[in-house]
Structure formats: structure tokens, C-alpha cells
Amino acid sequence: MKKNKLYLVLVALVVMAAAMLSGCGSDEDIIAKAAEEANEMCPMQIDAYTSLDSVEAVDGKTIQYNYTMTTYAAADVTDEMKTSIQETVPPTVIENIKNTDEMKALRDMEASFRYVYNSNDGVELVVIDITPEDYAA
């Protein structure tokens, strides 16, 4: 998760830079530009099992991170593995969003975050959504 935190901070810095450079524009436009710029850093190996393939702006102010579980085909992923991802990722992400200065611009924009995990054969396995309600509490 350490690299995941690093990547969140990098995306936040890109958002802040895009906001400063644009001087104007909607939050949605700034987030779209930040996602476009973040994609220049992709693909990025996050850990031994996970690669961040792309980042995109979806549904207005949502930043979607598209991951691949590089060592697992869909048939190899158990329900327990999916549950583990669903239980461990949100608390870490929420903690990072709430407590890092670099994420302030995204908090102020009330951005949402979507994490999509796919198998190495392209099957969607897990989708996690983090909304402003999750990190405002």
C-alpha cells in the first residue's frame, strides 16, 4: 500500500498543478486534465501482484484507478481474495485522503475515487468506490 499512497499523492499534486495552471475551469475539467497527465506515469507496478494500468476521470468528479492483478487469472481469484481487497483498500485510501495535505485540493473539490481491479485475463474482479461522505466523517 505504500506505493499506492505515493501514487495518490502524485495524482493530488498533478490536480493541484492543473488547477494552478488553468486558473479557471470546472472541478470536472481539472480532474480530467489531472487524470490525463497521471496516465503518463502508467503503467506502474504497485507491488509484486498489482499494476496500475491507467487513471481516468469518470462521472464528473470521480477519479478511476484501473489495476491489474498481474499474477492471477480470474479463475484463480477466490471470494476470500476479493473480500480481502474490499476490506483492506478502503480504510487505507480514506486515511490517506483525510490526512495528507497533498489531497486537500481533491477533498475541497469533493472528488470521488473508484478502484477497479481486473484479473490478468481482463475480467473485472472488484470495484471499490470512495465518496466524499466516506472521507468527510
Secondary structure, 3 states (H helix, E strand, C coil): CHHHHHHHHHHHHHHHHHHHHHCCCCHHHHHHHHHHHHHHHCCEECCCCEEEEEEEEECCCEEEEEEEECCCCHHHCCHHHHHHHHHHHHHHHHHHHHHCHHHHHHHHHCCEEEEEEEECCCCEEEEEEECHHHHHC
